[in-house]
């Protein structure tokens, strides 16, 4: 039971868990999840941590087949500039290892921004808090549990 699953339970949202055999040598862990779960890569969202204006850690979530547009993330968060956080900062602030970072149950709750494309799906798949385990939930449940904001975040 990961902190992400515990957070989903505490929030009382509907979800289902999907376990798959993770290959540490996979080229893209997110695309690996979509392939092994047999779902559209646009429906599987990765959780990325960025630093806003050199001060605040924030989360940007985009489909695994897309790149995060840092300018759009900064704009959505009301800042000027966002940069990707380094591995140590991400792991220390979230309590998760890279490749298994979940938007749910982070050690320190970070403001979360979710690409608006999430709305076109009935459910999304996100990391449940470890590599090889995803949680499937409705976009509304994700925004409710994370306090997330929908915004266009994908790189064009």
Backbone as numpy.savetxt, mean C-alpha at the origin, in Angstrom:
# Nx Ny Nz CAx CAy CAz Cx Cy Cz
-0.62 -14.13 12.48 -1.47 -12.95 12.48 -0.58 -11.71 12.48
-0.68 -10.93 11.44 0.15 -9.73 11.31 -0.57 -8.52 11.93
0.15 -7.44 12.21 -0.51 -6.23 12.69 -1.56 -5.72 11.70
-1.33 -5.93 10.40 -2.31 -5.51 9.39 -3.63 -6.25 9.52
-3.55 -7.55 9.75 -4.77 -8.36 9.92 -5.47 -7.96 11.22
-4.69 -7.74 12.26 -5.28 -7.30 13.54 -6.00 -5.96 13.37
-5.40 -5.04 12.60 -6.03 -3.73 12.37 -7.35 -3.89 11.61
-7.38 -4.79 10.64 -8.61 -5.04 9.88 -9.68 -5.63 10.80
-9.27 -6.55 11.67 -10.22 -7.14 12.63 -10.78 -6.08 13.58
-9.89 -5.25 14.12 -10.32 -4.19 15.05 -11.30 -3.23 14.37
-11.07 -2.95 13.10 -11.93 -2.02 12.36 -13.27 -2.66 11.98
-13.34 -3.98 12.09 -14.60 -4.68 11.78 -14.95 -4.68 10.30
-13.95 -4.60 9.43 -14.22 -4.59 8.00 -14.24 -6.02 7.45
-14.89 -6.17 6.30 -14.89 -7.46 5.61 -13.62 -7.56 4.80
-12.99 -8.72 4.86 -11.79 -8.95 4.07 -11.58 -10.44 3.90
-10.70 -10.79 2.98 -10.27 -12.18 2.86 -8.76 -12.19 2.65
-8.13 -13.25 3.14 -6.68 -13.38 3.04 -6.32 -14.31 1.89
-5.22 -13.99 1.23 -4.73 -14.79 0.11 -3.25 -15.04 0.31
-2.92 -16.30 0.52 -1.54 -16.72 0.75 -0.98 -17.28 -0.56
0.26 -16.99 -0.85 0.90 -17.58 -2.02 2.38 -17.78 -1.70
3.01 -18.68 -2.43 4.43 -18.96 -2.21 5.25 -17.85 -2.84
5.87 -17.04 -2.00 6.67 -15.90 -2.46 8.05 -16.36 -2.94
8.46 -15.85 -4.09 9.79 -16.13 -4.64 10.66 -14.91 -4.39
11.64 -15.01 -3.47 12.49 -13.85 -3.16 13.27 -13.33 -4.37
13.40 -14.15 -5.42 14.12 -13.73 -6.62 13.21 -13.15 -7.70
11.93 -13.03 -7.41 11.00 -12.47 -8.39 11.44 -11.05 -8.76
11.29 -10.71 -10.03 11.71 -9.39 -10.51 10.90 -8.27 -9.85
9.60 -8.47 -9.73 8.72 -7.49 -9.09 7.79 -8.24 -8.15
7.94 -7.97 -6.86 7.11 -8.69 -5.88 5.63 -8.38 -6.05
5.31 -7.17 -6.44 3.91 -6.81 -6.64 3.30 -7.54 -7.83
4.04 -7.57 -8.95 3.54 -8.28 -10.13 3.48 -9.78 -9.86
4.41 -10.27 -9.03 4.38 -11.68 -8.64 3.06 -11.99 -7.91
2.66 -11.10 -7.01 1.40 -11.30 -6.27 0.22 -11.36 -7.23
0.14 -10.43 -8.17 -0.97 -10.41 -9.13 -1.00 -11.71 -9.92
0.16 -12.14 -10.38 0.23 -13.36 -11.18 -0.18 -14.58 -10.37
0.36 -14.73 -9.18 0.07 -15.91 -8.37 -1.36 -15.92 -7.83
-1.94 -14.73 -7.66 -3.33 -14.66 -7.20 -4.31 -14.68 -8.37
-3.78 -14.55 -9.59 -4.62 -14.61 -10.78 -5.55 -13.42 -10.92
-5.07 -12.24 -10.57 -5.90 -11.02 -10.65 -5.20 -9.95 -11.50
-5.97 -8.99 -11.93 -5.49 -7.85 -12.71 -4.44 -7.10 -11.89
-3.25 -6.85 -12.44 -2.23 -6.10 -11.69 -2.70 -4.71 -11.27
-3.67 -4.16 -11.98 -4.22 -2.86 -11.62 -5.04 -2.90 -10.33
-5.38 -4.11 -9.91 -6.19 -4.31 -8.70 -5.33 -4.60 -7.48
-4.03 -4.85 -7.69 -3.10 -5.13 -6.60 -2.30 -3.85 -6.35
-2.40 -3.32 -5.13 -1.77 -2.04 -4.81 -0.54 -2.23 -3.93
0.52 -1.49 -4.26 1.73 -1.50 -3.44 1.71 -0.30 -2.51
2.33 -0.47 -1.36 2.38 0.56 -0.32 3.79 1.13 -0.30
3.90 2.41 -0.65 5.20 3.07 -0.73 5.26 4.21 0.29
6.40 4.36 0.93 6.56 5.41 1.94 7.48 6.49 1.37
7.04 7.73 1.49 7.79 8.88 1.00 7.95 9.90 2.12
8.89 10.81 1.91 9.10 11.92 2.85 8.60 13.18 2.17
7.66 13.87 2.83 7.06 15.10 2.30 7.82 16.30 2.83
8.32 17.12 1.91 9.04 18.36 2.26 10.15 18.14 3.28
10.78 16.95 3.22 11.91 16.65 4.09 11.56 16.44 5.55
10.26 16.38 5.88 9.86 16.29 7.29 8.94 15.12 7.63
7.84 15.01 6.90 6.77 14.07 7.27 6.77 12.83 6.39
6.69 11.67 7.03 6.53 10.43 6.28 5.07 10.26 5.89
4.84 9.91 4.63 3.48 9.67 4.14 3.49 8.40 3.29
2.30 7.85 3.05 2.16 6.64 2.24 1.46 7.00 0.94
2.00 6.45 -0.15 1.35 6.53 -1.46 1.10 5.11 -1.94
-0.12 4.84 -2.36 -0.49 3.50 -2.83 -0.91 3.58 -4.29
-0.24 2.78 -5.12 -0.55 2.72 -6.54 -0.59 1.26 -6.98
-1.22 0.98 -8.12 -1.22 -0.40 -8.62 0.22 -0.87 -8.86
0.43 -2.18 -8.73 1.77 -2.74 -8.86 2.34 -2.60 -10.27
1.49 -2.35 -11.26 1.97 -2.18 -12.63 2.15 -0.70 -12.99
2.17 0.17 -11.98 2.32 1.61 -12.19 3.44 2.16 -11.32
3.91 3.34 -11.69 4.91 4.05 -10.90 4.21 5.17 -10.14
4.70 5.44 -8.94 4.18 6.54 -8.13 4.73 7.86 -8.66
3.86 8.83 -8.90 4.27 10.17 -9.31 4.45 10.98 -8.02
5.71 11.25 -7.68 6.01 11.93 -6.42 5.48 13.36 -6.39
5.43 14.04 -7.52 4.88 15.41 -7.57 3.39 15.38 -7.23
2.69 14.41 -7.81 1.25 14.30 -7.54 1.00 13.89 -6.09
1.86 13.04 -5.54 1.72 12.67 -4.13 1.91 13.89 -3.24
2.95 14.68 -3.53 3.20 15.90 -2.74 2.00 16.84 -2.82
1.47 17.01 -4.03 0.32 17.90 -4.22 -0.88 17.40 -3.42
-1.15 16.09 -3.49 -2.29 15.51 -2.75 -2.15 15.70 -1.25
-0.88 15.69 -0.77 -0.61 15.82 0.66 -0.48 17.28 1.10
-0.62 18.21 0.15 -0.53 19.62 0.50 0.90 20.11 0.69
1.84 19.42 0.05 3.24 19.82 0.16 3.82 20.23 -1.17
5.12 20.51 -1.15 5.80 20.93 -2.37 6.59 19.81 -3.03
7.23 18.96 -2.20 8.12 17.95 -2.76 8.06 16.67 -1.94
8.04 15.54 -2.63 8.09 14.24 -1.96 9.25 13.45 -2.55
9.91 12.66 -1.71 10.99 11.79 -2.13 10.79 10.44 -1.45
11.21 9.38 -2.11 11.07 8.05 -1.52 11.91 7.95 -0.25
11.34 7.34 0.77 12.06 7.11 2.03 13.01 5.93 1.86
14.11 5.94 2.60 15.05 4.82 2.50 14.52 3.62 3.27
15.11 2.47 2.96 14.67 1.18 3.51 14.58 1.21 5.04
15.63 1.67 5.72 15.65 1.68 7.19 14.52 2.53 7.76
14.30 3.69 7.17 13.24 4.58 7.64 11.88 3.91 7.47
11.67 3.28 6.31 10.40 2.61 6.03 10.17 1.50 7.05
11.17 0.65 7.24 11.00 -0.50 8.14 10.83 -0.06 9.59
11.57 0.97 10.00 11.47 1.46 11.38 10.10 2.10 11.65
9.62 2.89 10.70 8.36 3.61 10.94 7.12 2.73 10.78
7.19 1.74 9.88 6.00 0.90 9.65 5.99 -0.38 10.47
7.18 -0.87 10.82 7.26 -2.16 11.52 7.24 -3.34 10.56
7.29 -3.07 9.25 7.27 -4.11 8.23 8.56 -4.10 7.43
8.89 -5.26 6.82 10.04 -5.32 5.92 9.59 -4.95 4.51
10.52 -4.39 3.72 10.20 -4.04 2.34 9.68 -5.27 1.61
8.69 -5.04 0.77 8.07 -6.15 0.06 6.89 -6.72 0.83
6.77 -6.33 2.09 5.66 -6.78 2.93 5.03 -5.63 3.69
5.32 -4.40 3.27 4.77 -3.22 3.96 3.27 -3.15 3.68
2.51 -3.08 4.74 1.06 -2.96 4.63 0.63 -1.54 5.01
-0.44 -1.09 4.41 -1.02 0.20 4.79 -1.77 0.07 6.11
-2.04 -1.18 6.52 -2.81 -1.44 7.74 -1.87 -1.82 8.88
-2.15 -1.34 10.07 -1.43 -1.78 11.26 0.02 -1.33 11.34
0.33 -0.19 10.75 1.70 0.31 10.83 2.01 0.75 12.25
3.28 0.62 12.61 3.73 1.00 13.95 3.35 2.45 14.25
3.62 3.32 13.28 3.25 4.73 13.39 2.30 5.01 12.23
1.09 5.43 12.53 0.11 5.66 11.47 0.51 6.87 10.64
0.67 6.64 9.36 1.09 7.69 8.44 -0.09 8.12 7.57
-0.11 9.40 7.21 -1.16 9.86 6.29 -1.02 9.05 5.00
-2.16 8.60 4.48 -2.17 7.67 3.36 -2.95 8.25 2.19
-2.36 8.10 1.00 -2.98 8.57 -0.23 -3.02 7.39 -1.21
-4.20 7.16 -1.77 -4.45 5.98 -2.60 -4.82 6.44 -4.00
-4.17 5.85 -5.01 -4.48 6.25 -6.38 -5.97 6.08 -6.66
-6.53 7.09 -7.32 -7.97 7.13 -7.58 -8.46 5.95 -8.41
-7.55 5.26 -9.12 -7.98 4.10 -9.91 -8.55 2.99 -9.03
-8.30 3.05 -7.73 -8.83 2.05 -6.80 -10.36 1.98 -6.86
-10.98 3.12 -7.15 -12.45 3.19 -7.15 -13.11 2.33 -8.22
-12.36 1.99 -9.27 -13.01 1.23 -10.34 -13.09 -0.27 -10.05
-12.55 -0.70 -8.92 -12.58 -2.11 -8.56 -13.50 -2.34 -7.37
-14.16 -3.48 -7.36 -15.00 -3.86 -6.22 -14.13 -4.15 -5.00
-12.99 -4.82 -5.24 -12.03 -5.10 -4.17 -10.62 -4.84 -4.66
-9.73 -4.62 -3.70 -8.31 -4.43 -3.95 -7.54 -5.49 -3.19
-6.33 -5.74 -3.62 -5.41 -6.63 -2.91 -4.23 -5.79 -2.46
-3.92 -5.84 -1.16 -2.76 -5.13 -0.64 -2.00 -6.09 0.27
-0.78 -5.75 0.59 -0.01 -6.61 1.49 -0.71 -6.69 2.84
-0.72 -7.88 3.39 -1.30 -8.08 4.72 -0.24 -7.95 5.82
1.00 -7.67 5.39 2.04 -7.44 6.39 3.22 -8.39 6.32
3.22 -9.27 5.32 4.39 -10.10 5.08 4.38 -10.51 3.61
5.57 -10.78 3.11 5.69 -11.21 1.72 4.94 -12.53 1.55
4.14 -12.61 0.49 3.39 -13.84 0.23 2.02 -13.89 0.88
1.57 -12.79 1.44 0.24 -12.75 2.06 -0.43 -11.42 1.72
-1.55 -11.50 1.02 -2.30 -10.29 0.67 -3.67 -10.34 1.32
-4.18 -9.14 1.56 -5.54 -9.00 2.10 -6.38 -8.36 1.01
-7.54 -8.93 0.77 -8.47 -8.40 -0.23 -9.58 -7.66 0.51
-9.81 -6.41 0.12 -10.82 -5.61 0.79 -11.37 -4.57 -0.18
-12.52 -4.02 0.15 -13.13 -2.98 -0.68 -12.34 -1.68 -0.56
-12.27 -0.89 -1.64 -11.57 0.39 -1.56 -12.09 1.27 -0.42
-13.40 1.25 -0.19 -13.96 2.06 0.90 -13.46 1.58 2.26
-13.26 0.28 2.41 -12.74 -0.26 3.67 -11.29 0.19 3.86
-10.51 0.18 2.78 -9.12 0.62 2.86 -9.04 2.09 3.27
-9.85 2.93 2.65 -9.81 4.36 3.02 -10.31 4.56 4.45
-11.28 3.78 4.87 -11.80 3.92 6.23 -10.75 3.53 7.28
-10.09 2.40 7.09 -9.12 1.91 8.07 -7.87 2.79 8.11
-7.44 3.28 6.95 -6.20 4.07 6.91 -6.45 5.57 7.07
-7.72 5.99 6.96 -8.00 7.42 6.92 -7.49 7.99 5.60
-7.39 7.11 4.60 -6.78 7.47 3.32 -7.61 8.41 2.46
-6.90 9.08 1.56 -7.48 10.01 0.62 -7.22 9.50 -0.79
-8.26 9.47 -1.62 -8.11 9.08 -3.02 -7.64 10.29 -3.82
-6.64 10.06 -4.69 -6.10 11.13 -5.53 -5.37 10.48 -6.71
-5.23 11.20 -7.82 -4.46 10.64 -8.92 -2.98 10.64 -8.55
-2.37 9.45 -8.50 -0.99 9.32 -8.06 -0.09 8.59 -9.04
-0.68 7.99 -10.08 0.12 7.20 -11.02 0.90 8.11 -11.95
2.11 7.65 -12.29 2.93 8.34 -13.28 2.33 8.15 -14.65
2.26 9.20 -15.44 1.72 9.09 -16.81 2.76 8.57 -17.76
